[in-house]
Amino acid sequence: MNDPIKHLLNEHVAIMAQVAGLRAAVADLRAYGDEALDRARPALQAVGRMMATRLLRHARKEDEALFPAVEAV
């Protein structure tokens, strides 16, 4: 049997792994300003794509299934 909570938690791990690249890019931008923009751009773009796809699907699962079930309890 597939555990839906475990599935959502695993998605959290994968999403946070992608956010790690964003954190590194932000730190680089803070330290080096505009000089770091070309280095940071790929991470920023990757997180933007992830937010528009994976994170959006994940949030819908929580909004449509998890949160209503929790509220019902």
Buried (B, 14 or more C-beta within 10 A) or exposed (E): EEEEEEEBEEBEEEBEEBBEBBEEBBEBBEEEEEEBEEEBEEBBEBBEEBBEEBBEEBEEBBEEEEEEEEEEE
